[in-house]
Amino acid sequence: MGEVIVARGHPGVTARHQTTFMVTKDLEVGQKGDCIIAVGADKSVSDLSPELKHAIRTDRELVITLKVGGLIEKIHAWGHPSLTLDHPTDIVVRKSKFTCRRTLVIGADKAAADFSRKFVGALRNMTTKLELRIEISGQRNSSGSI
């Protein structure tokens, strides 16, 4: 089970945030948007399929694969029952346990600052296409918490 989101780069991408990264349907990056890695996304968390949302809310491990040309970043993270997955414009991946409407997953092993600078450099171009693939690994969080 999985889903793909397509977005594009932006000259304002800095990808310096230490604990999150975000993809948004918005078309601009503000000066404080150091977690934003792509804009113009074709989906937000609210647009994900009901089946995927259900799987995310059952404490499953997820693998998020980001592709830009031949460059790939893989992130491992966890779903959680408290995720609402109903924000109309954003998708946020967090290293922390914090949840809000835009949170896709928590307990991630990478944030924006962890991406290779070559990958981030490619995302500074408005013609760059980012593919974000969300896949359920099938593994459940046996402890019930991160």
C-alpha positions as MATLAB code, in Angstrom:
seq = 'MGEVIVARGHPGVTARHQTTFMVTKDLEVGQKGDCIIAVGADKSVSDLSPELKHAIRTDRELVITLKVGGLIEKIHAWGHPSLTLDHPTDIVVRKSKFTCRRTLVIGADKAAADFSRKFVGALRNMTTKLELRIEISGQRNSSGSI';
ca = [
       0.000    0.000    0.000;
       1.347    3.414   -0.885;
       0.797    6.735   -2.505;
       2.815    9.246   -4.544;
       2.814   13.032   -4.218;
       4.419   15.241   -6.856;
       5.731   18.741   -6.093;
       8.377   21.087   -7.478;
      11.418   22.954   -6.291;
      11.700   26.638   -5.388;
      14.659   29.069   -5.206;
      13.787   29.796   -1.551;
      14.388   26.207   -0.380;
      17.089   26.123    2.320;
      16.251   22.777    3.986;
      17.996   23.684    7.240;
      15.377   22.599    9.762;
      16.779   20.105   12.265;
      13.562   18.240   13.174;
      11.104   18.388   10.246;
      10.616   18.661    6.518;
       7.527   19.843    4.697;
       6.009   19.658    1.226;
       3.182   22.114    0.543;
       0.541   22.922   -2.041;
       1.456   26.591   -1.515;
       3.533   28.135   -4.303;
       5.927   30.242   -2.231;
       8.510   29.711    0.516;
       8.664   32.328    3.275;
      11.950   33.461    4.833;
      11.246   31.368    7.940;
      10.282   28.274    5.907;
      13.527   26.386    6.477;
      11.662   23.067    6.671;
       9.992   23.431    3.242;
      11.637   21.277    0.570;
       9.055   21.592   -2.240;
       5.983   23.596   -3.277;
       3.014   23.175   -5.615;
       2.273   19.668   -4.325;
      -0.599   17.811   -5.942;
      -1.746   16.476   -2.525;
      -1.725   17.342    1.153;
      -2.299   14.972    4.084;
      -6.052   15.521    3.728;
      -5.936   14.219    0.130;
      -4.411   10.847    1.010;
      -6.562    7.770    0.463;
      -8.732    6.586    3.367;
      -6.892    3.240    3.289;
      -3.487    4.879    3.697;
      -4.754    7.178    6.450;
      -6.130    4.170    8.327;
      -2.802    2.332    8.032;
      -0.886    5.405    9.246;
      -3.164    5.656   12.284;
      -2.469    2.043   13.276;
       1.102    2.692   14.451;
       2.735    1.332   11.314;
       6.272    2.003   10.184;
       6.414    3.998    6.957;
       9.123    4.439    4.390;
       9.115    7.767    2.579;
      11.190    7.917   -0.578;
      12.043   11.300   -2.053;
      13.277   11.337   -5.660;
      14.731   14.254   -7.584;
      16.159   13.114  -10.896;
      18.669   10.395  -10.011;
      18.976   11.550   -6.373;
      17.118    9.660   -3.635;
      16.556   10.225    0.083;
      14.857    7.503    2.178;
      13.191    8.253    5.488;
      11.843    5.761    8.031;
       9.135    7.021   10.397;
       6.020    5.972   12.318;
       2.320    6.583   12.110;
       0.271    7.158   15.251;
      -3.423    6.915   16.258;
      -3.587   10.633   17.179;
      -2.737   11.847   13.657;
      -5.710   13.691   12.127;
      -4.240   13.910    8.606;
      -6.633   16.680    7.634;
      -4.553   19.755    6.742;
      -5.624   21.173    3.353;
      -2.181   22.255    2.064;
       0.732   20.628    3.917;
       2.562   17.370    4.576;
       5.038   17.426    7.481;
       7.436   14.665    8.503;
       8.757   15.021   12.065;
      11.611   13.535   14.056;
       9.723   14.422   17.240;
       6.483   12.999   18.646;
       4.620   16.291   18.089;
       1.410   15.984   16.104;
      -0.856   18.548   14.484;
      -3.212   18.644   11.500;
      -0.348   18.733    8.980;
       1.728   15.914   10.497;
       2.087   12.829    8.285;
       4.430   10.811   10.514;
       6.507   11.106   13.678;
       9.770    9.588   14.893;
      11.452   10.096   11.512;
      15.138    9.315   11.103;
      15.752   12.390    8.895;
      14.737   16.035    8.698;
      15.444   18.710    6.066;
      18.932   19.439    7.449;
      19.897   15.776    7.029;
      19.414   15.705    3.252;
      22.490   15.835    1.048;
      23.304   19.357   -0.071;
      23.325   18.105   -3.676;
      19.711   16.964   -3.194;
      18.787   20.333   -1.630;
      20.580   22.207   -4.422;
      18.428   20.424   -6.998;
      15.324   21.483   -5.056;
      16.260   25.172   -5.450;
      15.254   25.021   -9.109;
      11.589   25.714   -9.951;
      11.660   23.210  -12.808;
      12.806   20.371  -10.541;
      10.158   17.724   -9.937;
      10.070   16.007   -6.547;
       8.367   12.645   -6.178;
       7.428   11.744   -2.599;
       6.409    8.102   -2.223;
       4.741    6.929    1.010;
       4.806    3.192    1.683;
       3.692    1.153    4.674;
       6.436   -1.237    5.735;
       3.957   -3.576    7.408;
       5.781   -3.478   10.719;
       3.860   -2.302   13.779;
       5.279   -0.318   16.645;
       5.272   -3.060   19.294;
       5.885   -0.739   22.255;
       2.890    1.447   21.460;
       5.064    4.550   21.500;
       8.099    5.970   19.821;
];
